[in-house]
Amino acid sequence: MKLLLIIIVLLSAIIFRQNICRLYNTITLFDQNKIVHNFRNMDTLGFSYNTAYHGINIANFNQNQNQKFLLPEFFDSEYSCHIVDGWLEENWVTGLVVLKVNNVTNTTLLFEQYYRDNNKDSKVISWSTGKSFVSALVGIAIQKGYIDSVDDYVTKYVPLLEKSGYNKIKIKDVLQMSSGVKFDEDYSNFWSDINKMSRTIALGGNFDNFMMSLQQEKPQNQSKKVHNYISTDTQVLGMVIKGATNESLTEFLQKNLWVLGGFECNLFWLLDNANSQRELAFGTINTCTRDYARFGWLYLNKGKSPLDGKELINAEWVNKSVTPDEPHLMPGTNKKFPLGYGYQWWIPGNPNNNTQPFGDYLAIGVYGQFIYVSPMHNVVIAMNSANPNYNVRNDLLELETIEMFRAIANKANSEKI
């Protein structure tokens, strides 16, 4: 009996220590002297995770043998002219990959550079660029018959949400960040919902209970659809996929996307805790910058695999994902952050008419994560950063980044590669 008591005490001490370490690492995650290291070493900070393994065959990049592609020296934004090299340094960029896609299975690696001790094998956290991966998995689940339609209520696949604000909310509304659920996504406010959610994760709390606590902003029959970007909408999509397929998100991604798409690096996906093992779908994928670029290549291909050209995601799904289809989702509707929205993808406005799409689109994650796709120029850009000053000017920074990407795509298009 005494031995059993000692074992229980020791186990409790170990678990308590793990929670304290994880809480400490969460609190200090974005500290200036730790953020770069943390963003490429999330698997060492005490969080549980699942791994998706890449396949034997890789969708390789051609090297640009004829000439070295140089980034533009300058780019203009609404308020200023920027020197590209200085901008990359100032905003703590850790990896930048530029692809020129020649056809579905052939692409040229125009530019690849790593900074602040990252390298091509560094597995960096996606933050909200991972939302676009979840959107792809929803599309695949529909193709394979696990989910009937985007017009289904999410509770058809996740009954436990019936008592939450997500009751009688359609999958499509969640895809388009139009659920109407009340949630404060302000990272700079300690008491915001997003930071409460982070502390729940840090302490290994029950994430399902947190999701069930969320309620509607207004009574549903009085509300008008509004685009309100909240990470819990994507978490619900992850719950829908798991409920429909009876597989973890990581398993479903490995089987249907990671191996078949020719991705190069293993991917790991953070979990809420070791017991429930629910992936944090809203943005905790970790993989190399090259593979973020390959995901953009897959979308530029309209869902065809960069490895062998086989359809992995239906082209209709890709088109719907990157096309705003209601007035509240069009570019320019939100004056503070004037990008449009599709199915977990951002849609910039036309430079000559900011209320209309231009054809390019991108995934955006906090602290400077991007996957940019320009079908007009057949260019894909992936960029990872660990910018500790992100919260000072995040919206403006993201709009500046789009202008830099467009300058890179224009230069890549104008030069013979």
Number of C-alpha atoms within 10 A of each C-alpha: 6 7 8 9 10 11 12 12 12 12 12 12 12 12 12 13 12 17 18 15 17 22 22 15 20 20 13 14 20 20 15 13 11 14 19 24 17 21 24 22 15 23 17 11 16 18 23 20 23 18 15 21 19 20 17 10 14 17 19 17 18 15 13 15 11 8 11 11 18 11 18 17 12 15 19 14 15 9 8 9 11 16 14 17 12 11 16 17 14 11 17 21 23 27 26 21 23 25 26 25 23 13 14 19 19 17 23 19 19 24 17 18 14 17 16 14 11 21 16 16 14 20 24 29 30 31 23 25 25 27 29 26 23 25 24 23 21 26 24 22 22 18 16 11 11 18 21 12 16 16 11 15 21 26 22 18 19 19 13 15 23 16 13 18 22 26 21 16 21 19 26 19 20 26 25 25 25 22 28 26 22 16 19 17 17 14 14 12 12 10 12 15 20 20 17 15 18 17 16 16 22 22 19 21 16 15 19 16 12 15 19 16 11 18 17 16 13 13 10 16 6 7 11 11 16 15 20 20 19 22 21 25 28 26 22 23 25 24 23 24 27 22 19 19 16 12 12 18 22 23 17 19 21 21 15 15 23 24 20 25 30 23 30 22 22 19 24 23 26 23 22 24 21 11 10 13 15 25 25 24 28 24 24 22 29 28 23 25 31 27 24 29 25 28 26 27 33 26 23 25 22 20 25 22 26 30 20 16 17 14 16 20 25 16 16 11 20 21 15 12 25 22 22 22 14 12 13 18 25 24 25 20 16 14 8 9 14 20 23 29 28 25 26 27 26 24 26 26 21 15 11 8 11 17 18 18 22 17 15 23 27 24 24 23 20 21 26 25 28 30 28 28 27 22 18 13 17 19 29 31 29 27 25 29 28 27 23 19 15 21 14 10 9 15 15 15 16 20 16 21 20 18 17 22 25 20 18 22 26 16 16 22 15 9 9 9 15
